[in-house]
Amino acid sequence: MPIASSTVTSRRLLALLSLLQVHRDWPGAVLAERLAVSERTVRRDVERLRELGYPIHAAKGPDGGYRLAAGSAMPPLLFDDDQVVALAVALRVAVGTGAEIEEAAARALTTVRQVLPARLRHRVDALDVTAVESAGRGTDPQVDPTVLLALSAAVRAAEEVRFDYRSAAGTPGESPPARRVQPHHLVARGGRWYLIGWDPERQEWRTYRADRMVLRIPNGPRFTPREVPGGDIAAFLSARFKGSGTANIWPCRGEVILDLPAARVTPFAGDGTVEELGSARTRLLTGSWSWAALAATLARFDTEIEVVGPGELRDAFATLSRRAARAARPRP
């Protein structure tokens, strides 16, 4: 699958082909506007692509336009630089998705890399990301690919990064705007990108959302990489999302008996342990980041709940009960 354009194919031809591969009709005037050329130039470029073997159909009239026909005898696809980076990111992430395509994705990335020109091979080689599975999925915030490339390159070069960090509302947080961290892993989890690194000022491991980072140039000094606690990046990140310092366990764990069959509990038990006690009773051992959150999570099963322990979970249910009673009162 050749990536580099031939000497006959200009950058404009590559951009035109990228647009046509979207599989839609493109009016000549729209293509001319997108490519910043005249419609006559578009017609000439279309003819050149046809000479290269691309079946481009043209329809006349107000609803007409150009379309790249699909078929089994398609010539090799061409990708622009940004598409190559996007393809490399997708393939690297696919290696860790657990979708039984890891080997195929790794081989595909190797195949793509072998035919890349030097300028793109360096960019792709700089990508060093880790994908971990997650039960949930975020809102898929957009991350500038140049940020991912810069972070990945800093990880590989063991160079500190300096950056500003936006809050969830998109404004700088209360911390000093100029932060620095020793980057160790760039991770994709649940549709979001995270940078895991060591904060030399706080002397602790930190996790940052890549879409909230505004990098500063140049990078900081080089550092000696250290190993994340436990040595397993997926387990480390999972522990952080559970609110645990190092161990990949929930800080608040409780045991209950639900008046439901195990088949109805298991799909919603997450990483909890389910034990069938009969046709309509189930023991569930699960956890959360707080006792109130654990009680609220268990209440969603909408059934009778018997708390086996500990007492903190029973107290949390009592607190939620009082809050629920106050919330149920009619407003004056």
Secondary structure, DSSP 8 states (H G I E B T S, - for coil): ---S--SSS-HHHHHHHHHHTT-S-B-HHHHHHHHTS-HHHHHHHHHHHHHTT--EEEE-STT-EEEE---TT-------HHHHHHHHHHHHHHTTS-SS-HHHHHHHHHHHHHT--HHHHHHHHT--EEEE--SS--------HHHHHHHHHHHHHTB-EEEEEB-TTSSB-SS-S-EEEEEEEEEEETTEEEEEEEETTTTEEEEEEGGGEEEESS---B------TTS-HHHHHHHHHTT-SSSSS-SEEEEEEESS-HHHHGGG-TT-EEEE-SSS-EEEEEEESSHHHHHHHHHTT-S-EEEEE-HHHHHHHHHHHHHHHHHHS---
